[in-house]
Amino acid sequence: KQNKWIRLSKGDVQIIRAGNGISHAEELDKDSEIFQIWFDPNLEQSLKQNASYDDYVSSQFKVKKNNISSTTIIKGIGSPMQMETEGLSINIHDLKTGLHFIQTSKDKIHSIFVLDGEIELESKKNLKGTFLTVSQTESFEINCNKKSRIFEVISPLDPSYKTYA
């Protein structure tokens, strides 16, 4: 749609809504990294919409802090991000060494990617680059053996619409 390259800086986010079709490409500078995730929207609705995208600079995202962690809210209450996939929350957690208690519900899935550090979940060590999920529980604990950073997507266990899966 723009027919030009959009530069993103560390911590910035771009959302592409494929709608009824899109072609795109990424170009990475040396030593750059991206984290790309595809979500299933309700195809009955999204296929009727034109493709669109938005860019968000990192300073637009709300950060909640306490004594043992800070959470950047990428998608959720207080976030400017708009997307068609229902019931999603996306967070980046910066966790200090120690025990972190996560309250959830049995109808949610927590998909976690360890961006940096080392976390223990159910007595199993998970190093940088590990992906794991937690579901069908009301709470769970993450123990950080050292300062860690995790990317978390919280999604409905059973969306109200049919997904690709």
ABEGO torsion letter per residue (X at the ends): XAGBBBBBBBGBBBBBBAEAEBBBBBBBBBGBBBBBBBBBBBAAAAAABBBBBBBBBAAABBBBBBAABBBBBABEBGBABBBABBGBBBBBBBBBBEBBBBBBBAABBBBBBBABEBBBBGGBBBBBGBBBBBBGBABBBBBBABBBBBBBBBBBABBABBBAX
